[in-house]
């Protein structure tokens, strides 16, 4: 089963790297934030797989905290950063 | 035993495939915020759920299994809430949903 868990962990890492492309390209900060949320969930899955693979039970607690912090980040983003104010157009990237 | 391991492998690989195909390709290829929210929440819920159920079959004890289920439950609530909030914030800011005819304008 070890090879399978290793493969799963590796593919989850690939998902993280591909998610970076969306963070890089934007175009709005909401898209970047969504990719960051995908990071959170993928990271949770990765930590759970690693906890099973390496028999480190504490990593499950880390996964739990990461799941909590990921949603806190999105909540703070929606409540504080991405509010409705038409003057503030700073979230749109200048055309490249 | 071999059946359980085969089922575990199937669930884990299905979960990863879900993350890769639905989550990443969706977030990379979909045109606007709303569709990306859609792709993301599905990957969160079902992808992580499949991985959790795959690991659940190999869990050592009942508390470990319960903790895995707890993490998945938290992720379910979290991604549903976050997806709703992001979509509502986008609508309030006046982000227009993507339509096929303004494909060239992005």
N, CA and C atoms of all chains as a GROMACS GRO file, in nm:
protein
  606
    1UNK      N    1   0.082  -0.121   0.000
    1UNK     CA    2   0.000   0.000   0.000
    1UNK      C    3   0.085   0.126   0.000
    2UNK      N    4   0.214   0.109   0.033
    2UNK     CA    5   0.296   0.229   0.047
    2UNK      C    6   0.310   0.304  -0.084
    3UNK      N    7   0.332   0.226  -0.191
    3UNK     CA    8   0.351   0.292  -0.321
    3UNK      C    9   0.226   0.370  -0.361
    4UNK      N   10   0.111   0.314  -0.324
    4UNK     CA   11  -0.013   0.382  -0.361
    4UNK      C   12  -0.025   0.516  -0.288
    5UNK      N   13   0.004   0.512  -0.157
    5UNK     CA   14  -0.006   0.637  -0.080
    5UNK      C   15   0.096   0.739  -0.129
    6UNK      N   16   0.215   0.688  -0.165
    6UNK     CA   17   0.315   0.782  -0.218
    6UNK      C   18   0.268   0.844  -0.348
    7UNK      N   19   0.209   0.762  -0.434
    7UNK     CA   20   0.159   0.815  -0.561
    7UNK      C   21   0.051   0.919  -0.537
    8UNK      N   22  -0.039   0.888  -0.443
    8UNK     CA   23  -0.147   0.981  -0.414
    8UNK      C   24  -0.091   1.114  -0.362
    9UNK      N   25   0.007   1.106  -0.272
    9UNK     CA   26   0.067   1.228  -0.218
    9UNK      C   27   0.134   1.309  -0.329
   10UNK      N   28   0.202   1.238  -0.419
   10UNK     CA   29   0.272   1.307  -0.528
   10UNK      C   30   0.173   1.378  -0.621
   11UNK      N   31   0.062   1.309  -0.651
   11UNK     CA   32  -0.037   1.369  -0.740
   11UNK      C   33  -0.105   1.488  -0.674
   12UNK      N   34  -0.121   1.481  -0.543
   12UNK     CA   35  -0.178   1.597  -0.474
   12UNK      C   36  -0.083   1.716  -0.480
   13UNK      N   37   0.046   1.687  -0.473
   13UNK     CA   38   0.145   1.795  -0.488
   13UNK      C   39   0.137   1.857  -0.627
   14UNK      N   40   0.118   1.772  -0.728
   14UNK     CA   41   0.103   1.823  -0.865
   14UNK      C   42  -0.017   1.917  -0.872
   15UNK      N   43  -0.126   1.879  -0.802
   15UNK     CA   44  -0.243   1.966  -0.798
   15UNK      C   45  -0.209   2.101  -0.738
   16UNK      N   46  -0.130   2.100  -0.632
   16UNK     CA   47  -0.090   2.226  -0.570
   16UNK      C   48  -0.012   2.313  -0.667
   17UNK      N   49   0.081   2.251  -0.740
   17UNK     CA   50   0.164   2.328  -0.833
   17UNK      C   51   0.077   2.387  -0.944
   18UNK      N   52  -0.018   2.307  -0.995
   18UNK     CA   53  -0.105   2.358  -1.101
   18UNK      C   54  -0.193   2.472  -1.049
   19UNK      N   55  -0.232   2.462  -0.920
   19UNK     CA   56  -0.310   2.570  -0.862
   19UNK      C   57  -0.233   2.701  -0.857
   20UNK      N   58  -0.101   2.691  -0.847
   20UNK     CA   59  -0.019   2.812  -0.846
   20UNK      C   60  -0.036   2.893  -0.974
   21UNK      N   61  -0.064   2.823  -1.086
   21UNK     CA   62  -0.079   2.894  -1.214
   21UNK      C   63  -0.196   2.992  -1.205
   22UNK      N   64  -0.306   2.947  -1.142
   22UNK     CA   65  -0.422   3.035  -1.130
   22UNK      C   66  -0.390   3.153  -1.039
   23UNK      N   67  -0.316   3.128  -0.933
   23UNK     CA   68  -0.278   3.239  -0.844
   23UNK      C   69  -0.191   3.338  -0.921
   24UNK      N   70  -0.108   3.286  -1.007
   24UNK     CA   71  -0.018   3.372  -1.084
   24UNK      C   72  -0.098   3.457  -1.183
   25UNK      N   73  -0.195   3.394  -1.251
   25UNK     CA   74  -0.262   3.464  -1.360
   25UNK      C   75  -0.378   3.550  -1.315
   26UNK      N   76  -0.433   3.524  -1.198
   26UNK     CA   77  -0.545   3.604  -1.152
   26UNK      C   78  -0.674   3.570  -1.225
   27UNK      N   79  -0.746   3.661  -1.287
   27UNK     CA   80  -0.719   3.804  -1.298
   27UNK      C   81  -0.764   3.884  -1.175
   28UNK      N   82  -0.864   3.843  -1.103
   28UNK     CA   83  -0.903   3.919  -0.984
   28UNK      C   84  -0.848   3.850  -0.860
   29UNK      N   85  -0.850   3.924  -0.749
   29UNK     CA   86  -0.799   3.862  -0.628
   29UNK      C   87  -0.892   3.752  -0.580
   30UNK      N   88  -1.020   3.756  -0.621
   30UNK     CA   89  -1.110   3.649  -0.582
   30UNK      C   90  -1.066   3.516  -0.641
   31UNK      N   91  -1.018   3.519  -0.766
   31UNK     CA   92  -0.968   3.396  -0.828
   31UNK      C   93  -0.847   3.344  -0.753
   32UNK      N   94  -0.761   3.437  -0.712
   32UNK     CA   95  -0.643   3.394  -0.636
   32UNK      C   96  -0.684   3.333  -0.503
   33UNK      N   97  -0.787   3.395  -0.443
   33UNK     CA   98  -0.832   3.345  -0.314
   33UNK      C   99  -0.895   3.206  -0.328
   34UNK      N  100  -0.966   3.185  -0.438
   34UNK     CA  101  -1.025   3.052  -0.460
   34UNK      C  102  -0.916   2.947  -0.477
   35UNK      N  103  -0.811   2.984  -0.550
   35UNK     CA  104  -0.700   2.889  -0.564
   35UNK      C  105  -0.636   2.863  -0.430
   36UNK      N  106  -0.630   2.967  -0.345
   36UNK     CA  107  -0.573   2.946  -0.212
   36UNK      C  108  -0.661   2.852  -0.130
   37UNK      N  109  -0.792   2.860  -0.153
   37UNK     CA  110  -0.879   2.767  -0.083
   37UNK      C  111  -0.860   2.624  -0.134
   38UNK      N  112  -0.836   2.612  -0.263
   38UNK     CA  113  -0.803   2.479  -0.315
   38UNK      C  114  -0.673   2.428  -0.253
   39UNK      N  115  -0.579   2.519  -0.232
   39UNK     CA  116  -0.456   2.484  -0.160
   39UNK      C  117  -0.488   2.425  -0.025
   40UNK      N  118  -0.580   2.492   0.046
   40UNK     CA  119  -0.614   2.445   0.180
   40UNK      C  120  -0.669   2.304   0.177
   41UNK      N  121  -0.765   2.280   0.088
   41UNK     CA  122  -0.827   2.148   0.085
   41UNK      C  123  -0.730   2.041   0.038
   42UNK      N  124  -0.652   2.076  -0.066
   42UNK     CA  125  -0.553   1.980  -0.113
   42UNK      C  126  -0.450   1.952  -0.005
   43UNK      N  127  -0.412   2.057   0.068
   43UNK     CA  128  -0.317   2.037   0.176
   43UNK      C  129  -0.372   1.946   0.285
   44UNK      N  130  -0.500   1.960   0.313
   44UNK     CA  131  -0.563   1.872   0.412
   44UNK      C  132  -0.555   1.726   0.365
   45UNK      N  133  -0.592   1.703   0.239
   45UNK     CA  134  -0.583   1.568   0.187
   45UNK      C  135  -0.441   1.515   0.189
   46UNK      N  136  -0.347   1.601   0.155
   46UNK     CA  137  -0.205   1.561   0.154
   46UNK      C  138  -0.158   1.525   0.294
   47UNK      N  139  -0.197   1.605   0.393
   47UNK     CA  140  -0.156   1.577   0.531
   47UNK      C  141  -0.217   1.447   0.581
   48UNK      N  142  -0.342   1.421   0.543
   48UNK     CA  143  -0.406   1.297   0.587
   48UNK      C  144  -0.335   1.176   0.526
   49UNK      N  145  -0.300   1.188   0.398
   49UNK     CA  146  -0.229   1.078   0.333
   49UNK      C  147  -0.092   1.058   0.397
   50UNK      N  148  -0.024   1.169   0.428
   50UNK     CA  149   0.108   1.157   0.491
   50UNK      C  150   0.099   1.099   0.631
   51UNK      N  151  -0.007   1.133   0.704
   51UNK     CA  152  -0.025   1.077   0.838
   51UNK      C  153  -0.038   0.926   0.831
   52UNK      N  154  -0.109   0.879   0.728
   52UNK     CA  155  -0.123   0.734   0.711
   52UNK      C  156   0.008   0.672   0.663
   53UNK      N  157   0.075   0.744   0.575
   53UNK     CA  158   0.196   0.688   0.514
   53UNK      C  159   0.309   0.677   0.614
   54UNK      N  160   0.327   0.782   0.695
   54UNK     CA  161   0.442   0.784   0.786
   54UNK      C  162   0.404   0.748   0.929
   55UNK      N  163   0.277   0.716   0.950
   55UNK     CA  164   0.229   0.679   1.083
   55UNK      C  165   0.256   0.788   1.186
   56UNK      N  166   0.229   0.911   1.146
   56UNK     CA  167   0.241   1.025   1.239
   56UNK      C  168   0.099   1.074   1.265
   57UNK      N  169   0.047   1.040   1.382
   57UNK     CA  170  -0.093   1.073   1.409
   57UNK      C  171  -0.114   1.223   1.423
   58UNK      N  172  -0.009   1.295   1.463
   58UNK     CA  173  -0.025   1.438   1.487
   58UNK      C  174  -0.058   1.513   1.358
   59UNK      N  175  -0.019   1.456   1.244
   59UNK     CA  176  -0.046   1.526   1.118
   59UNK      C  177  -0.197   1.539   1.093
   60UNK      N  178  -0.277   1.449   1.152
   60UNK     CA  179  -0.422   1.463   1.136
   60UNK      C  180  -0.471   1.588   1.208
   61UNK      N  181  -0.410   1.618   1.323
   61UNK     CA  182  -0.446   1.743   1.392
   61UNK      C  183  -0.405   1.864   1.310
   62UNK      N  184  -0.287   1.853   1.248
   62UNK     CA  185  -0.242   1.962   1.160
   62UNK      C  186  -0.342   1.982   1.047
   63UNK      N  187  -0.392   1.872   0.991
   63UNK     CA  188  -0.489   1.880   0.883
   63UNK      C  189  -0.617   1.949   0.930
   64UNK      N  190  -0.658   1.915   1.052
   64UNK     CA  191  -0.778   1.977   1.106
   64UNK      C  192  -0.761   2.129   1.120
   65UNK      N  193  -0.646   2.169   1.174
   65UNK     CA  194  -0.620   2.312   1.190
   65UNK      C  195  -0.611   2.381   1.055
   66UNK      N  196  -0.548   2.315   0.959
   66UNK     CA  197  -0.536   2.375   0.825
   66UNK      C  198  -0.672   2.394   0.761
   67UNK      N  199  -0.761   2.296   0.778
   67UNK     CA  200  -0.896   2.309   0.723
   67UNK      C  201  -0.967   2.429   0.785
   68UNK      N  202  -0.947   2.447   0.915
   68UNK     CA  203  -1.010   2.560   0.982
   68UNK      C  204  -0.952   2.692   0.934
   69UNK      N  205  -0.818   2.698   0.925
   69UNK     CA  206  -0.754   2.824   0.886
   69UNK      C  207  -0.784   2.861   0.742
   70UNK      N  208  -0.800   2.760   0.656
   70UNK     CA  209  -0.828   2.790   0.516
   70UNK      C  210  -0.961   2.862   0.502
   71UNK      N  211  -1.062   2.816   0.574
   71UNK     CA  212  -1.191   2.882   0.562
   71UNK      C  213  -1.188   3.017   0.632
   72UNK      N  214  -1.110   3.029   0.739
   72UNK     CA  215  -1.098   3.160   0.804
   72UNK      C  216  -1.038   3.262   0.709
   73UNK      N  217  -0.940   3.219   0.630
   73UNK     CA  218  -0.879   3.309   0.533
   73UNK      C  219  -0.982   3.360   0.433
   74UNK      N  220  -1.065   3.268   0.384
   74UNK     CA  221  -1.165   3.308   0.284
   74UNK      C  222  -1.269   3.400   0.349
   75UNK      N  223  -1.309   3.368   0.471
   75UNK     CA  224  -1.407   3.453   0.539
   75UNK      C  225  -1.352   3.593   0.560
   76UNK      N  226  -1.229   3.602   0.606
   76UNK     CA  227  -1.168   3.733   0.627
   76UNK      C  228  -1.156   3.809   0.496
   77UNK      N  229  -1.124   3.736   0.390
   77UNK     CA  230  -1.111   3.800   0.258
   77UNK      C  231  -1.244   3.859   0.213
   78UNK      N  232  -1.351   3.780   0.228
   78UNK     CA  233  -1.482   3.829   0.182
   78UNK      C  234  -1.529   3.944   0.271
   79UNK      N  235  -1.506   3.933   0.401
   79UNK     CA  236  -1.561   4.033   0.492
   79UNK      C  237  -1.480   4.160   0.492
   80UNK      N  238  -1.349   4.152   0.472
   80UNK     CA  239  -1.264   4.269   0.492
   80UNK      C  240  -1.206   4.326   0.364
   81UNK      N  241  -1.171   4.239   0.272
   81UNK     CA  242  -1.095   4.286   0.156
   81UNK      C  243  -1.185   4.312   0.036
   82UNK      N  244  -1.271   4.217   0.006
   82UNK     CA  245  -1.342   4.221  -0.122
   82UNK      C  246  -1.482   4.276  -0.102
   83UNK      N  247  -1.491   4.394  -0.043
   83UNK     CA  248  -1.622   4.451  -0.018
   83UNK      C  249  -1.667   4.532  -0.138
   84UNK      N  250  -1.794   4.578  -0.128
   84UNK     CA  251  -1.849   4.652  -0.240
   84UNK      C  252  -1.811   4.799  -0.228
   85UNK      N  253  -1.711   4.840  -0.299
   85UNK     CA  254  -1.680   4.983  -0.308
   85UNK      C  255  -1.628   5.010  -0.449
   86UNK      N  256  -1.712   5.078  -0.530
   86UNK     CA  257  -1.678   5.093  -0.671
   86UNK      C  258  -1.551   5.174  -0.695
   87UNK      N  259  -1.515   5.263  -0.601
   87UNK     CA  260  -1.393   5.341  -0.624
   87UNK      C  261  -1.269   5.252  -0.622
   88UNK      N  262  -1.273   5.158  -0.530
   88UNK     CA  263  -1.154   5.074  -0.515
   88UNK      C  264  -1.152   4.967  -0.623
   89UNK      N  265  -1.076   4.992  -0.726
   89UNK     CA  266  -1.064   4.893  -0.832
   89UNK      C  267  -0.926   4.830  -0.829
   90UNK      N  268  -0.870   4.824  -0.710
   90UNK     CA  269  -0.732   4.774  -0.699
   90UNK      C  270  -0.724   4.624  -0.718
   91UNK      N  271  -0.842   4.558  -0.721
   91UNK     CA  272  -0.833   4.413  -0.732
   91UNK      C  273  -0.815   4.367  -0.875
   92UNK      N  274  -0.836   4.458  -0.970
   92UNK     CA  275  -0.814   4.420  -1.109
   92UNK      C  276  -0.668   4.448  -1.145
   93UNK      N  277  -0.607   4.347  -1.200
   93UNK     CA  278  -0.470   4.367  -1.242
   93UNK      C  279  -0.465   4.462  -1.362
   94UNK      N  280  -0.362   4.544  -1.372
   94UNK     CA  281  -0.345   4.621  -1.495
   94UNK      C  282  -0.322   4.526  -1.612
   95UNK      N  283  -0.373   4.561  -1.730
   95UNK     CA  284  -0.356   4.471  -1.845
   95UNK      C  285  -0.209   4.449  -1.876
   96UNK      N  286  -0.171   4.327  -1.890
   96UNK     CA  287  -0.029   4.296  -1.910
   96UNK      C  288   0.012   4.325  -2.054
   97UNK      N  289  -0.948  -0.925   0.261
   97UNK     CA  290  -0.841  -0.826   0.288
   97UNK      C  291  -0.796  -0.762   0.158
   98UNK      N  292  -0.774  -0.847   0.059
   98UNK     CA  293  -0.730  -0.792  -0.069
   98UNK      C  294  -0.840  -0.708  -0.131
   99UNK      N  295  -0.963  -0.746  -0.099
   99UNK     CA  296  -1.076  -0.670  -0.152
   99UNK      C  297  -1.080  -0.531  -0.091
  100UNK      N  298  -1.055  -0.525   0.042
  100UNK     CA  299  -1.056  -0.395   0.110
  100UNK      C  300  -0.945  -0.306   0.055
  101UNK      N  301  -0.827  -0.368   0.034
  101UNK     CA  302  -0.716  -0.288  -0.019
  101UNK      C  303  -0.746  -0.238  -0.160
  102UNK      N  304  -0.809  -0.322  -0.240
  102UNK     CA  305  -0.844  -0.280  -0.375
  102UNK      C  306  -0.944  -0.165  -0.370
  103UNK      N  307  -1.040  -0.176  -0.280
  103UNK     CA  308  -1.140  -0.070  -0.267
  103UNK      C  309  -1.074   0.059  -0.218
  104UNK      N  310  -0.979   0.043  -0.125
  104UNK     CA  311  -0.907   0.160  -0.075
  104UNK      C  312  -0.830   0.229  -0.188
  105UNK      N  313  -0.761   0.147  -0.268
  105UNK     CA  314  -0.686   0.204  -0.380
  105UNK      C  315  -0.778   0.275  -0.477
  106UNK      N  316  -0.893   0.213  -0.500
  106UNK     CA  317  -0.988   0.273  -0.594
  106UNK      C  318  -1.037   0.409  -0.542
  107UNK      N  319  -1.071   0.413  -0.413
  107UNK     CA  320  -1.123   0.538  -0.356
  107UNK      C  321  -1.016   0.647  -0.355
  108UNK      N  322  -0.893   0.609  -0.316
  108UNK     CA  323  -0.786   0.710  -0.311
  108UNK      C  324  -0.758   0.766  -0.449
  109UNK      N  325  -0.747   0.677  -0.547
  109UNK     CA  326  -0.716   0.725  -0.681
  109UNK      C  327  -0.831   0.807  -0.739
  110UNK      N  328  -0.954   0.767  -0.706
  110UNK     CA  329  -1.068   0.846  -0.753
  110UNK      C  330  -1.065   0.985  -0.690
  111UNK      N  331  -1.029   0.992  -0.561
  111UNK     CA  332  -1.020   1.122  -0.496
  111UNK      C  333  -0.915   1.211  -0.559
  112UNK      N  334  -0.799   1.153  -0.586
  112UNK     CA  335  -0.692   1.232  -0.648
  112UNK      C  336  -0.732   1.276  -0.788
  113UNK      N  337  -0.796   1.184  -0.861
  113UNK     CA  338  -0.839   1.220  -0.995
  113UNK      C  339  -0.940   1.335  -0.989
  114UNK      N  340  -1.024   1.331  -0.886
  114UNK     CA  341  -1.120   1.439  -0.870
  114UNK      C  342  -1.050   1.572  -0.845
  115UNK      N  343  -0.953   1.569  -0.753
  115UNK     CA  344  -0.876   1.691  -0.726
  115UNK      C  345  -0.810   1.742  -0.852
  116UNK      N  346  -0.745   1.651  -0.924
  116UNK     CA  347  -0.669   1.692  -1.041
  116UNK      C  348  -0.761   1.741  -1.152
  117UNK      N  349  -0.857   1.658  -1.189
  117UNK     CA  350  -0.936   1.688  -1.309
  117UNK      C  351  -1.036   1.799  -1.279
  118UNK      N  352  -1.121   1.775  -1.178
  118UNK     CA  353  -1.229   1.871  -1.154
  118UNK      C  354  -1.175   2.000  -1.092
  119UNK      N  355  -1.094   1.985  -0.986
  119UNK     CA  356  -1.047   2.104  -0.917
  119UNK      C  357  -0.952   2.187  -1.000
  120UNK      N  358  -0.842   2.125  -1.041
  120UNK     CA  359  -0.738   2.204  -1.104
  120UNK      C  360  -0.776   2.246  -1.245
  121UNK      N  361  -0.822   2.151  -1.324
  121UNK     CA  362  -0.859   2.187  -1.461
  121UNK      C  363  -0.975   2.286  -1.459
  122UNK      N  364  -1.069   2.263  -1.366
  122UNK     CA  365  -1.180   2.356  -1.356
  122UNK      C  366  -1.134   2.496  -1.320
  123UNK      N  367  -1.045   2.503  -1.223
  123UNK     CA  368  -1.001   2.636  -1.180
  123UNK      C  369  -0.912   2.702  -1.285
  124UNK      N  370  -0.846   2.621  -1.365
  124UNK     CA  371  -0.761   2.680  -1.468
  124UNK      C  372  -0.839   2.717  -1.593
  125UNK      N  373  -0.941   2.640  -1.626
  125UNK     CA  374  -1.003   2.657  -1.757
  125UNK      C  375  -1.134   2.734  -1.754
  126UNK      N  376  -1.201   2.736  -1.638
  126UNK     CA  377  -1.330   2.803  -1.635
  126UNK      C  378  -1.313   2.954  -1.644
  127UNK      N  379  -1.410   3.023  -1.705
  127UNK     CA  380  -1.386   3.162  -1.743
  127UNK      C  381  -1.408   3.268  -1.634
  128UNK      N  382  -1.492   3.246  -1.536
  128UNK     CA  383  -1.512   3.355  -1.440
  128UNK      C  384  -1.524   3.301  -1.298
  129UNK      N  385  -1.547   3.394  -1.205
  129UNK     CA  386  -1.544   3.359  -1.063
  129UNK      C  387  -1.650   3.256  -1.028
  130UNK      N  388  -1.769   3.274  -1.084
  130UNK     CA  389  -1.880   3.187  -1.044
  130UNK      C  390  -1.853   3.041  -1.084
  131UNK      N  391  -1.808   3.023  -1.206
  131UNK     CA  392  -1.783   2.886  -1.251
  131UNK      C  393  -1.666   2.825  -1.174
  132UNK      N  394  -1.570   2.911  -1.136
  132UNK     CA  395  -1.456   2.857  -1.060
  132UNK      C  396  -1.498   2.817  -0.919
  133UNK      N  397  -1.591   2.895  -0.862
  133UNK     CA  398  -1.646   2.856  -0.731
  133UNK      C  399  -1.712   2.718  -0.742
  134UNK      N  400  -1.787   2.702  -0.850
  134UNK     CA  401  -1.855   2.575  -0.873
  134UNK      C  402  -1.754   2.459  -0.879
  135UNK      N  403  -1.649   2.476  -0.960
  135UNK     CA  404  -1.551   2.368  -0.973
  135UNK      C  405  -1.481   2.342  -0.839
  136UNK      N  406  -1.449   2.450  -0.770
  136UNK     CA  407  -1.371   2.436  -0.647
  136UNK      C  408  -1.448   2.364  -0.539
  137UNK      N  409  -1.574   2.400  -0.519
  137UNK     CA  410  -1.648   2.337  -0.410
  137UNK      C  411  -1.671   2.189  -0.438
  138UNK      N  412  -1.689   2.154  -0.564
  138UNK     CA  413  -1.705   2.011  -0.593
  138UNK      C  414  -1.578   1.935  -0.562
  139UNK      N  415  -1.463   1.994  -0.600
  139UNK     CA  416  -1.337   1.926  -0.571
  139UNK      C  417  -1.316   1.914  -0.420
  140UNK      N  418  -1.349   2.020  -0.348
  140UNK     CA  419  -1.334   2.016  -0.203
  140UNK      C  420  -1.417   1.905  -0.144
  141UNK      N  421  -1.545   1.906  -0.174
  141UNK     CA  422  -1.636   1.812  -0.108
  141UNK      C  423  -1.607   1.669  -0.148
  142UNK      N  424  -1.612   1.643  -0.278
  142UNK     CA  425  -1.607   1.504  -0.322
  142UNK      C  426  -1.465   1.451  -0.326
  143UNK      N  427  -1.370   1.532  -0.368
  143UNK     CA  428  -1.232   1.484  -0.374
  143UNK      C  429  -1.178   1.449  -0.237
  144UNK      N  430  -1.194   1.543  -0.144
  144UNK     CA  431  -1.148   1.514  -0.008
  144UNK      C  432  -1.229   1.402   0.054
  145UNK      N  433  -1.359   1.396   0.023
  145UNK     CA  434  -1.442   1.289   0.076
  145UNK      C  435  -1.395   1.152   0.030
  146UNK      N  436  -1.361   1.142  -0.099
  146UNK     CA  437  -1.314   1.012  -0.149
  146UNK      C  438  -1.182   0.972  -0.084
  147UNK      N  439  -1.093   1.071  -0.067
  147UNK     CA  440  -0.965   1.040  -0.003
  147UNK      C  441  -0.987   0.997   0.142
  148UNK      N  442  -1.077   1.068   0.212
  148UNK     CA  443  -1.104   1.035   0.351
  148UNK      C  444  -1.163   0.894   0.361
  149UNK      N  445  -1.254   0.860   0.270
  149UNK     CA  446  -1.314   0.727   0.278
  149UNK      C  447  -1.211   0.618   0.242
  150UNK      N  448  -1.120   0.652   0.151
  150UNK     CA  449  -1.014   0.557   0.123
  150UNK      C  450  -0.926   0.532   0.243
  151UNK      N  451  -0.890   0.641   0.314
  151UNK     CA  452  -0.807   0.625   0.433
  151UNK      C  453  -0.885   0.561   0.548
  152UNK      N  454  -1.016   0.582   0.546
  152UNK     CA  455  -1.101   0.528   0.653
  152UNK      C  456  -1.094   0.375   0.656
  153UNK      N  457  -1.083   0.315   0.536
  153UNK     CA  458  -1.079   0.169   0.531
  153UNK      C  459  -0.952   0.114   0.594
  154UNK      N  460  -0.846   0.195   0.597
  154UNK     CA  461  -0.723   0.148   0.658
  154UNK      C  462  -0.696   0.207   0.794
  155UNK      N  463  -0.797   0.271   0.855
  155UNK     CA  464  -0.775   0.337   0.983
  155UNK      C  465  -0.749   0.236   1.094
  156UNK      N  466  -0.661   0.276   1.186
  156UNK     CA  467  -0.621   0.183   1.291
  156UNK      C  468  -0.730   0.161   1.394
  157UNK      N  469  -0.795   0.270   1.434
  157UNK     CA  470  -0.889   0.259   1.545
  157UNK      C  471  -1.011   0.346   1.516
  158UNK      N  472  -1.110   0.332   1.601
  158UNK     CA  473  -1.233   0.410   1.582
  158UNK      C  474  -1.210   0.560   1.602
  159UNK      N  475  -1.134   0.604   1.704
  159UNK     CA  476  -1.111   0.748   1.716
  159UNK      C  477  -1.044   0.809   1.594
  160UNK      N  478  -0.949   0.737   1.535
  160UNK     CA  479  -0.885   0.789   1.414
  160UNK      C  480  -0.987   0.804   1.302
  161UNK      N  481  -1.072   0.703   1.288
  161UNK     CA  482  -1.174   0.709   1.184
  161UNK      C  483  -1.270   0.826   1.209
  162UNK      N  484  -1.305   0.845   1.336
  162UNK     CA  485  -1.396   0.955   1.366
  162UNK      C  486  -1.331   1.090   1.339
  163UNK      N  487  -1.200   1.099   1.366
  163UNK     CA  488  -1.131   1.225   1.338
  163UNK      C  489  -1.127   1.253   1.189
  164UNK      N  490  -1.104   1.148   1.110
  164UNK     CA  491  -1.105   1.165   0.964
  164UNK      C  492  -1.242   1.216   0.919
  165UNK      N  493  -1.347   1.156   0.972
  165UNK     CA  494  -1.481   1.201   0.934
  165UNK      C  495  -1.507   1.344   0.979
  166UNK      N  496  -1.453   1.379   1.096
  166UNK     CA  497  -1.469   1.515   1.146
  166UNK      C  498  -1.402   1.616   1.054
  167UNK      N  499  -1.281   1.581   1.009
  167UNK     CA  500  -1.210   1.672   0.919
  167UNK      C  501  -1.288   1.691   0.790
  168UNK      N  502  -1.343   1.580   0.740
  168UNK     CA  503  -1.420   1.592   0.616
  168UNK      C  504  -1.546   1.676   0.639
  169UNK      N  505  -1.611   1.655   0.752
  169UNK     CA  506  -1.731   1.734   0.782
  169UNK      C  507  -1.700   1.882   0.790
  170UNK      N  508  -1.588   1.914   0.852
  170UNK     CA  509  -1.547   2.054   0.860
  170UNK      C  510  -1.521   2.111   0.721
  171UNK      N  511  -1.453   2.032   0.638
  171UNK     CA  512  -1.425   2.079   0.503
  171UNK      C  513  -1.553   2.097   0.422
  172UNK      N  514  -1.650   2.011   0.445
  172UNK     CA  515  -1.779   2.025   0.376
  172UNK      C  516  -1.845   2.158   0.410
  173UNK      N  517  -1.858   2.182   0.540
  173UNK     CA  518  -1.923   2.306   0.583
  173UNK      C  519  -1.842   2.426   0.535
  174UNK      N  520  -1.711   2.416   0.548
  174UNK     CA  521  -1.625   2.529   0.514
  174UNK      C  522  -1.635   2.565   0.366
  175UNK      N  523  -1.625   2.465   0.279
  175UNK     CA  524  -1.622   2.500   0.137
  175UNK      C  525  -1.761   2.544   0.089
  176UNK      N  526  -1.866   2.487   0.148
  176UNK     CA  527  -1.999   2.533   0.110
  176UNK      C  528  -2.017   2.679   0.149
  177UNK      N  529  -1.978   2.713   0.272
  177UNK     CA  530  -1.992   2.850   0.319
  177UNK      C  531  -1.905   2.945   0.237
  178UNK      N  532  -1.780   2.906   0.217
  178UNK     CA  533  -1.688   2.995   0.147
  178UNK      C  534  -1.733   3.016   0.002
  179UNK      N  535  -1.779   2.908  -0.063
  179UNK     CA  536  -1.824   2.923  -0.200
  179UNK      C  537  -1.942   3.018  -0.211
  180UNK      N  538  -2.035   3.004  -0.119
  180UNK     CA  539  -2.151   3.093  -0.118
  180UNK      C  540  -2.108   3.238  -0.095
  181UNK      N  541  -2.018   3.258   0.002
  181UNK     CA  542  -1.978   3.395   0.034
  181UNK      C  543  -1.904   3.461  -0.080
  182UNK      N  544  -1.815   3.386  -0.144
  182UNK     CA  545  -1.739   3.445  -0.254
  182UNK      C  546  -1.832   3.479  -0.370
  183UNK      N  547  -1.925   3.389  -0.400
  183UNK     CA  548  -2.017   3.415  -0.511
  183UNK      C  549  -2.106   3.535  -0.479
  184UNK      N  550  -2.150   3.547  -0.353
  184UNK     CA  551  -2.236   3.660  -0.318
  184UNK      C  552  -2.158   3.791  -0.322
  185UNK      N  553  -2.033   3.786  -0.275
  185UNK     CA  554  -1.952   3.908  -0.281
  185UNK      C  555  -1.927   3.950  -0.426
  186UNK      N  556  -1.904   3.851  -0.513
  186UNK     CA  557  -1.881   3.883  -0.653
  186UNK      C  558  -2.005   3.946  -0.714
  187UNK      N  559  -2.122   3.892  -0.680
  187UNK     CA  560  -2.246   3.948  -0.735
  187UNK      C  561  -2.270   4.088  -0.684
  188UNK      N  562  -2.242   4.112  -0.555
  188UNK     CA  563  -2.262   4.246  -0.501
  188UNK      C  564  -2.166   4.347  -0.560
  189UNK      N  565  -2.049   4.302  -0.597
  189UNK     CA  566  -1.954   4.393  -0.661
  189UNK      C  567  -1.987   4.414  -0.806
  190UNK      N  568  -2.083   4.342  -0.857
  190UNK     CA  569  -2.123   4.362  -0.996
  190UNK      C  570  -2.041   4.285  -1.096
  191UNK      N  571  -1.980   4.178  -1.054
  191UNK     CA  572  -1.912   4.092  -1.150
  191UNK      C  573  -2.017   4.020  -1.231
  192UNK      N  574  -2.011   4.038  -1.363
  192UNK     CA  575  -2.116   3.979  -1.446
  192UNK      C  576  -2.082   3.836  -1.480
  193UNK      N  577  -2.181   3.749  -1.473
  193UNK     CA  578  -2.156   3.609  -1.510
  193UNK      C  579  -2.113   3.598  -1.655
  194UNK      N  580  -2.026   3.502  -1.676
  194UNK     CA  581  -1.970   3.485  -1.809
  194UNK      C  582  -2.077   3.436  -1.905
  195UNK      N  583  -2.074   3.493  -2.027
  195UNK     CA  584  -2.160   3.443  -2.134
  195UNK      C  585  -2.073   3.414  -2.255
  196UNK      N  586  -2.121   3.322  -2.336
  196UNK     CA  587  -2.037   3.273  -2.445
  196UNK      C  588  -2.003   3.383  -2.543
  197UNK      N  589  -2.089   3.485  -2.554
  197UNK     CA  590  -2.065   3.583  -2.660
  197UNK      C  591  -1.953   3.680  -2.625
  198UNK      N  592  -1.922   3.698  -2.496
  198UNK     CA  593  -1.808   3.785  -2.467
  198UNK      C  594  -1.684   3.705  -2.434
  199UNK      N  595  -1.669   3.598  -2.506
  199UNK     CA  596  -1.552   3.513  -2.488
  199UNK      C  597  -1.424   3.591  -2.518
  200UNK      N  598  -1.427   3.674  -2.626
  200UNK     CA  599  -1.304   3.743  -2.665
  200UNK      C  600  -1.265   3.848  -2.563
  201UNK      N  601  -1.368   3.906  -2.497
  201UNK     CA  602  -1.334   4.010  -2.399
  201UNK      C  603  -1.294   3.951  -2.264
  202UNK      N  604  -1.301   3.823  -2.251
  202UNK     CA  605  -1.270   3.762  -2.123
  202UNK      C  606  -1.391   3.768  -2.037
   0.00000   0.00000   0.00000
